[in-house]
Amino acid sequence: MIEKERKQLRTEREQLLTLLNQWDPAGLIQDGASRSEYDRLVDPLFSLLSREPREAEIVAFLDREVREQFGVTPPEPARFATKVLTWSRMRDLTQ
């Protein structure tokens, strides 16, 4: 059972990284950066999502983290927060 849970967590982590890469808040992926460029955001964002935050909390997290870690203002953090919150809720329904 533990192995199944680990595999599920890896899959979900990869899905969240894919969403971050599609959003590409610092424009790094479009400039040819590694797929793992936003990896450092995955675990803290995953942790935040596990607490069932409001959308405003996710927006604040994204804005702060992208500014601090990448030195840019993220494009449309509210739109991405909606997307990631929807993903998280869908994930919860399948568990």
N, C-alpha and C positions, 0 to 999 in steps of 0.2 A: 504494500500500500504506500509506503514512504516513497518508493521509486516513482510510482505513478504521480504522486503529489509533486515531486521534484520536476518531473517532465512537464506537468501542467504549468508549474511556475515558470519554467524556462520558456515555454511556448507563449505564455502571457507577457513575459518580459520582452520577448522578441517582437510581439505584436505592438507593445507600447513603444519600443524603439523604432519600429517601422512608422508608426504614427508621427513620432517626433521628427524622423527623417523626412517624411512627406511635408510636414509643416516647415522644416528647415529654417528656424527662427533667425539664425545668424547668416544664412545664405552659404553655409560651408559645403553642404552636399552638392549644391548646384555648381560650386567651384571645384568639385572633384575630391573633396575630403573623404576620409574613411567613413564607412557605414557606422562605425563605433563613436563618431565624434560627439554625439549627444548622449552617449551611454551614461555619463555621470549624472544626468537628470532622471534616468529611469527609476532607480531605487527610491530616491526621495519622493518622486511623483507617485510611484506605486504605493508607497507608505501613506502618503496623503490621501490617495483614493480609497485606501482600506478603512479610513475613518469616516467615509461618506460625507465629504465636505460639500459646502455650498459652492456654486459656480464662482462666486466672488473670491473665495479662498484660493481656488485653483488659479484664477487670473492673477491674483497678487503673488502667488508662488512663482508662476511662470515669468511674470514681469521682473520680479526680484532676481531670480536665478539666472535668467538669460542676460540681464544687465550686468550682474556681478561676474558671471563666469565667461561671458563672451564679449562684454563691452558694447552691446548694441541694444536698442529698443526693439523688443519682439513685435513682429507684425500681427495685428489682430489676435491678441491673446484671448480675448473673450470668445472669439469664434472657435479657436482651438480648444479652449476649456470646455465648450459645449460638446465638441466632438469627442474629446477624451472622457468626459463624464458619461456620454451616451455609450461609448465602448465599455466603460467600467460597469455600467448597469446591465448591459447585455451579457457581459462576462458573468456577472453575479447570477443572472437568470439561468445560465447553463450549468451552474455548479450544483 
